[in-house]
Amino acid sequence: MIGAFKKIWDFAGSEQKNIKRSIVLALLHSIFYALQFAAVYVVLKALTSGDTSKRTALYAFGIMILSIGGRIVLNTFSQLQRVHAGYFMVANKRISIGNKLRSVPMGYFNKNNLGQMTAITTTTLTDVENTAPVVLVTVLGGFINSVVFALSVLLFDWRIGIIVFIGMAAFIWTTSLQEKHSRKSAPERQRAQETLVEKVLEAVQGISVIKCFHLGEKAGSAVNSAIEDSCNKNLAIEKQMTPYQIFQQIVLNLFAVIIMIVTAALYVNGTMGLADAMMMFVAAFMVFEQMKSAGISIATLRIAESSIDKANETDNVPVMDEGGRDIVPKTHDIAFENVSFSYGERKILDGVSFNVKQKTTTAIVGPSGSGKTTMCSLIARFWDVNGGKVTIGGEDVRDFTLDSLMKNISMVFQNVYLFSDTVENNIKFGRPNATREQVVEAAKKACCHDFIMQLPNGYETVLEEGGASLSGGERQRLSIARAILKNSPIIILDEATANVDPENEDRLQAAIEALMKDKTIIMIAHRLKTVRKADQILVLDGGHIVQKGTHAELAAQDGIYSRFITQRQQAESWHIAGQKT
Ligand SMILES: Nc1ncnc2c1ncn2[C@@H]1O[C@H](COP(=O)(O)OP(=O)(O)OP(=O)(O)O)[C@@H](O)[C@H]1O
C-alpha cells in the first residue's frame, strides 16, 4: 500500500504542493470536525452539573457554528486543491506522453496500436485524474485524522483510547486483505477498457470497409462484447470488494459497540463520570467515521496505481532523440553505407550502399514490397538501421536531434494526412511562422490556390479530420504546398500512382516540379517520364540494390529495370488507349 501511495506521489510531480495543501486543509477540517465534540461536551457537562445558564448555551452554540463554518470553508478549499492537482498532474503527463510519441521509433506504433494509446491518454489518465488525488487525500488524511482523534480519546480516557487503537489496527488488517485482492483485478479492468476503446476506434476507422462487406453485425458484436467485458471487469471489482467493505464496517461497528459496553461498565463501577461517559458514547459513533471513508477509497487505490503504471510505461519508452546534437550539415549529400534493416525478424534491406549528390534527383524503382518506402523512412529516421549507417552531409542521422534532422527533410507521401484545422494552418505545418502571403505563394506554386479559393472560407476553411472533405488529388497538392513552404533542402517524394486523372496529373506535375527545384530529391518513382529525367536510378530487389545508373545505362541492360520500362510503357499506352475510347 505504501508503494502505491509513493507511486501517486511521484506521479504528482510539480502538483505535490497542491496535494500537500489539500491534506493540510483536510487535517484542519478534522480539527473543526472534532470541535463539535467540544460543543457536545460543554452541553453534557452543563446538564450533568445543573448549569442551565444562557452563557454556557451560547458558548456551546458558538463552538458548533465555528465547527460547521470551518468545515465548509476548509472542505471547499481542500477539494479545490485536490481537483487542481488531479487535473494538472494528468495534463502534464499527457503533454509529456505527446512529446515522447513524437520521438519514439515507428516500431513502437507497430507494437502498440492506436486503441491502446488512445485509451492510455484518455480513459486511463482520466481514471488517474479522478481517483489518485482523492485516494491520497482521503486515505492519508483519513488515517492521520483518525490517529489524532484516537490520541485525543486516549488523553481523555486511556482505557477507551486503547480500545480505539485496537479497533484501528483491526481495520488496517482488513484493509490489507482487501488491497491484496484488488491488486490482480485492477490491471484486468484496465486491459478491458483499452480493448473497448480499441474496438470502437477500429469500427469507426474501418466503417467504409465494414459497409462494403456488410460486416456491420460482426463489427457491432466485437464492440458489444468489449463493452460487456469492460462492464463485467468493473462489476467484478465491485463484487470482490463488497465483502471486504462489509467486513470492515462490521469490525468498526463492533469496536464502537465495545467502546459503549466498556464505557457503561466504567460508569457503573464508578470510575467514569456521567458527562465523560456520555461523551464516550457520542465518540463511539464518530471515532471511526474517517476510517470508514478511507476504507471505501482503498478499493480505488489499485485502480489509480495500475493506471499510473500504464501511463508511466508509455511515458518511459526510449526515445530516439537521446544524445542527439543540433547539427547543421555542411552539404545535403545523402549516403547509405552498408545498411541493413529488419522489421522484427524480417530482413528488408541487406548491405545497401549508395550516394546521392546534393541537388540531384535519385529515383528508386523496384517491385512492390521491395523496401522502397522503408529506405526513405531510414533517411528521416522513422526507424533506426540495424547495421551500417545513413548519413546527411557526412553526419550520421542518429547523431542529429529529431528537430535538427527534420529541418533538412520534407516528405510527400501518397497517403496525405491533413489535420482538422484551417487550410492555412495545414499548409503552415512545416513553417508555423510563415505569413499569409508566403502561404498563398506556396499554394499557387503547388496549384492549390484556385480550389482553396472555392472553399467556403478560402484559406480559413476548417478541414475535416484526415482531409476527408477534399479529393485525393487536392490533398496531395496541399501536402506539396506544405513542403514548398517548408523549403527544406532534401525532398523525399512518393510519386502518385493513384488519384491521378489527366487533368489533375498536369497540375500535380507542375506542383512537383516547383517543389523539386534546386533540391536533393529521393523519389519513389512510378512514371517512366520522371524516372527518365532522374540523375540516378536505384533498382531495389530482394533487399539489395541490384542495378544503379542513369536511364540510358540501365535501359541498355537486361534486368528488372528494362522489364519495368516495358511494363510502364504498356500501362501508359493502355492508359492513353483508355482515354481515346
Ligand atoms: N511498419 C512495418 N512493420 C512491419 N513490416 C513492414 C512495415 N512496413 C512495411 N513492412 C514490410 O516491409 C516490406 C517492404 O515494405 P515497403 O513499404 O518498404 O515496400 P515498397 O517497396 O515501398 O512497397 P510498395 O511499392 O508496394 O509501396 C513489405 O513486405 C512490408 O510488408
The ligand as a Gaussian input file, in Angstrom:
#p B3LYP/6-31G(d) Opt

LIG

0 1
 N        5.730000      -0.994000     -40.274000
 C        6.011000      -2.184000     -40.786000
 N        6.120000      -3.251000     -39.973000
 C        6.410000      -4.468000     -40.459000
 N        6.611000      -4.728000     -41.768000
 C        6.518000      -3.704000     -42.623000
 C        6.208000      -2.385000     -42.182000
 N        6.182000      -1.569000     -43.245000
 C        6.453000      -2.347000     -44.317000
 N        6.657000      -3.629000     -43.955000
 C        7.007000      -4.737000     -44.831000
 O        8.277000      -4.466000     -45.389000
 C        8.310000      -4.747000     -46.757000
 C        8.792000      -3.519000     -47.535000
 O        7.763000      -2.546000     -47.420000
 P        7.884000      -1.152000     -48.169000
 O        6.640000      -0.402000     -47.885000
 O        9.157000      -0.513000     -47.832000
 O        7.907000      -1.624000     -49.682000
 P        7.714000      -0.772000     -51.005000
 O        8.772000      -1.231000     -51.918000
 O        7.659000       0.669000     -50.693000
 O        6.265000      -1.295000     -51.469000
 P        5.182000      -0.588000     -52.421000
 O        5.822000      -0.314000     -53.726000
 O        4.116000      -1.621000     -52.513000
 O        4.737000       0.644000     -51.700000
 C        6.913000      -5.179000     -47.154000
 O        6.925000      -6.580000     -47.329000
 C        6.042000      -4.804000     -45.980000
 O        5.082000      -5.793000     -45.737000

